[in-house]
C-alpha cells in the first residue's frame, strides 16, 4: 500500500506534542514535529487557574505547520486530558475562561449535587468514579457563581473537541471524553437529562456523542492541501489503551505520565456496588470497549520536586536510585498533593504527621514519591483482582513514565508480576491508529494493536526484591480507603 502519514496532537496537562505518524502498511514510524509546555494562565477577573486557549491553539497550529512540512499529511486528530471543557457561543468563540481541574472552585459542589441526586444513583447511571473536579461538579460551580457564562453559551465542548472545531471540524462531543464528565448514561451512551439538570445546564448545550474514528470535516493547510479532521479517542487514556499491547484477559495496564491510570479493558462495564465501593471508573474506550480503571497520582510528584529544585528528570531519578528504599512513604491520593504551593513541603509535612523521617534531599524526596507510587500500583492491582475474581498475571506500562527505569522495576517488585514496558508515546500511537481506522487504512482495533507490536520493541521487567512486609503494613496504615473525593483526574 501507499505510505500514509497523519498528525497526532497529544495534549497533556504538563506538556503537549504534535507528532507525525507514518504508516507503510507493515510498520509505524514516529517523527516529532513540536513539543511544548501546555500554556496556562491565572484569570484576572476570577483568580481561577485556567488554560490559555489562545496559547494552546497557537502551539497546535505551529506544530501542524511543521508536521505538514515533514510529510504529506492525510489527517489530524487531537487527544487530551479529561474533565476540562470550553463553553462557546454561536460563533464558536469561548464565552468564559477554560478553568483547570486544579482550581479549587468545585469545593463543596459534590455535596450540593448529591442533595439532588444521591451518589449511588449517579454511579448506577454513569459508572464513573467520584472526583470533585468531574465536569458535573465544575458545571455546578459555574451555574452557582457565573450563571451568565451558561446563559451566553451555545455549546459545551471538551478541550480536544474545541480544538477540532477551531481547526474547522464540526461541533461534536466525542464519546470517550464525554464519559469522563459523569454526565453520560452508561447504558444509553447518551447524556443523562437529570444529571445535566443537576449540573445546571440543558441538553441544548451538548450533542449526542460521536464514536472515535468519526470524520469531523477537513482543514486547509497553507499549501492549499486539504487535511481530514478525524476524531481519535479524544481522552488521552482512551488513545493510550487503544495502542497498548493487551492480548489476554488477565493483563492490566498502566498509562503512566503526570497521572497514572491503572486498570483493565472490558467488553462490558463493571459498575456494581463492589466497583463503586472501590471507586473504579468505567470510561468509554475505542471499539465499544470499556476502560475499568483507577486514577493514581503519577509523575506529578517528581515533576514538581524537579521544578522546585531546578533539576531535570534524569539526575533526579539517578539521585533516587542512590537513596535508601522504603525509608519514607506518602499516600499519593491524599488531597494535599493535588496542587500544593510546595510539593516538597507537602511531602515533608505528610511524613512528619505520620511519624516517619522527613526526606531532606533530592534523592530522598524522589525516592519517597516513586516508592509510594509503586505501592499504590500494588494496592490497585489487589482491588482489580477482587473486582475480576482472578489474579493479574502481568502489567503493561506505556506512556512517558515507562522511560523511568527505576519506577518500572519498583512496580514489578511491588506487584510481584512481570511488567511489560513500552512504547513511551502510547497516546500518540493510539491517536494515530484511530485516525488510520477512520481513513480505512486499518480495519479494527486488533489490527491497530498488532501493527504497534510489530513496530515498537517492548522490554519485560521481572520482579527482584519483594516489598518488606513491614513497609507494606506501614503504607496501608495511612493510605486512605478508595474514596472519590481523594482521587485524581485522568
C-alpha angles and dihedrals in degrees: 000000000000114000114259126201129193136178116240114199109199115185120195127184088246104031141000135208141192112212132185109225115197122198122191093177095263105045141025124223130194129213118176113225101180139353124192144166108259106255116238136169145185112250109239096213101044104019089231122151103248143175116251099236095185091048093049092048091048091052092047093049091048089051093050090051090053091045091051089054090052099050143003094262120211099187148356133212136177130217128178147155125305138259101020117109147176127231110213135185130229089281091055093249123133115262094191140020118280098244117209123237086236091070114098097222090113093065107134095007095110091060092049092052091046088056087064100036120015117241092243091055092048090053092046090054099042111019087217124136121247116256123160091230099050110133089254091065094038089057092045088055091049092049090052100043106023110025089157089068090059092043090058095042123098100175138029112212132177111232097262089046088053093052091049088054092048088053089055103269128136123275102265142149110223115219105232094054093039089061091060092062093075086230099097125091111240092211099040097038085218136099117288109232094206092052091046088054091048088053090052099246137106130233088250088080095060138050128215104276120260122221125252108270094042115144106233099183136278140280130212119234122216088260089059092249114140118233123199115233106219122180112230121190088301092203102084093224090053088055092046094051090046089065102034116111101249112157105153138051092236095061127101129197138217119199097202125201136095083337127026117225111195125184149090136277115245136185088219135033119263100211107141127127092275091056091046091049090055091041097237117169128219105210122180117260138194118280096024093296130130130232105218102192152136127235116235125183104250137180089340085100098056091039091057094042089052092049092051093047096039092240130136123229099261097055091041092054090045089054090049091052090056094048124093112268126241093006096130129010138189135195102248090202094060108122094231090074097059097091112341122173086237122020090193092056091046092052094046091047092052092050092049092050092051095048096252129131111271113243108242110182139041093267096048093046095049092043090052090053096046095044089051093048091053090051089051088056089053092050093050092044088058091049091050090052090050091050095047097038094229138073125272107239099193142354129227116212117195134164134058092311089064087077090064098095093186093055091047091056093043089052092053091046095047095045096036093220132101115274119214108209127205178006098146098203092054097142091051091051094049091046091053094044092056089049088052090051089051090051092050093245092116124034104205148001090259090055089050093052092047089052091051091050091052092048104047134041122230129194130218120228115200123205115262116173118016118227111266112253092236091055092051091047090051092051092048091050093068104018105110123239115259105281127158096228091063100047129099134241119260 
